Amino acid sequence: MKNLALIGMPLCGKSTVAVALGNAWHMTVVDTDAELVKKYGNISEIFSRYGEKYFRDIETEMIRKTCARKNIIISTGGGCVLRKENVSELKRNCNIIYLKADKSLLVKRASGDGTRPLLNGGAEERINALYSERSGFYESAADFTVNVNGLSVKEIVSKITEFIK
């Protein structure tokens, strides 16, 4: 079986669903943002100190290394689909699942979350802008889309399992 990669907006549930899938399928889970933090430090600090381009460069390297592994579930950073080489790498080695969440759900989840550098400065406005910028990238990269609104993690895992198996 190919690896499985979860894509989608920040706060759509990629990390949570990846862990649930890993438990259900007895597969290793790799969260690329968590791996970046282990290796390089806090993502907000990377953005403020070195800028988004530097972050995207190290993210691309992390995607490349992660996709070379076998039998894993990958939770990607929300912006990884912005680079064609990331999408190409994911498509070559993974089934790509887009976890699609309505903007209103993302805004609700963002309230009080100061850990996401691209949401600083007004979560609702930033989510609307990111959603407009990224939704087409998610749609075109995905092999399968799950609308997560109103679904439990267990229901999301069930829908993904039906698609994959």
C-alpha positions, 0 to 999 in steps of 0.5 A, spaced: 500 500 500 502 507 498 503 512 504 497 516 505 498 523 506 493 528 509 492 535 506 488 541 508 487 548 511 490 549 518 486 547 523 482 542 519 484 536 523 490 533 519 494 531 525 488 528 529 486 524 524 493 522 522 493 519 529 487 516 529 488 512 522 495 510 525 492 507 531 486 504 526 491 501 521 497 500 525 501 504 521 507 510 523 504 517 523 509 522 521 507 530 522 511 534 518 510 540 522 512 536 528 518 534 525 520 541 523 519 543 530 524 537 533 529 539 528 529 547 527 525 549 533 518 553 533 515 555 527 513 562 528 520 563 530 522 560 523 517 565 520 519 571 524 527 570 524 528 567 517 521 568 513 516 564 509 521 562 503 526 559 508 520 555 512 517 553 505 524 550 503 525 546 509 518 544 509 520 541 502 526 537 504 522 534 510 516 532 505 521 529 500 525 525 506 518 523 509 515 520 502 521 516 501 519 512 507 514 506 507 508 504 510 506 511 513 501 516 514 503 523 513 500 529 516 502 535 512 503 542 513 497 546 511 501 550 505 505 544 503 501 544 496 503 551 494 509 548 491 509 543 485 515 539 487 511 537 494 505 535 490 509 531 485 512 528 491 506 526 495 502 524 488 508 519 487 508 516 493 502 517 497 494 517 496 492 524 498 486 525 502 484 532 503 480 534 509 475 540 507 473 544 513 468 550 512 471 557 513 466 558 519 469 551 523 476 553 522 475 560 525 471 557 531 478 552 532 482 558 531 480 562 536 485 563 542 490 559 538 496 563 537 501 558 535 500 559 527 504 564 524 499 565 518 493 566 522 496 572 526 493 578 525 485 577 525 484 569 524 477 570 520 480 575 515 487 570 514 483 564 514 478 567 508 485 569 505 488 563 505 482 559 504 481 563 497 489 562 496 489 554 497 482 551 496 484 550 488 491 547 490 488 542 495 482 540 490 487 539 484 492 535 489 487 530 492 485 523 490 479 523 495 476 529 499 472 528 506 468 534 508 469 534 515 464 538 518 459 535 523 463 529 523 467 525 528 474 523 528 471 516 527 467 518 522 472 521 518 477 515 519 471 510 516 470 514 510 478 514 508 478 507 510 472 506 505 476 509 500 483 506 501 480 499 502 
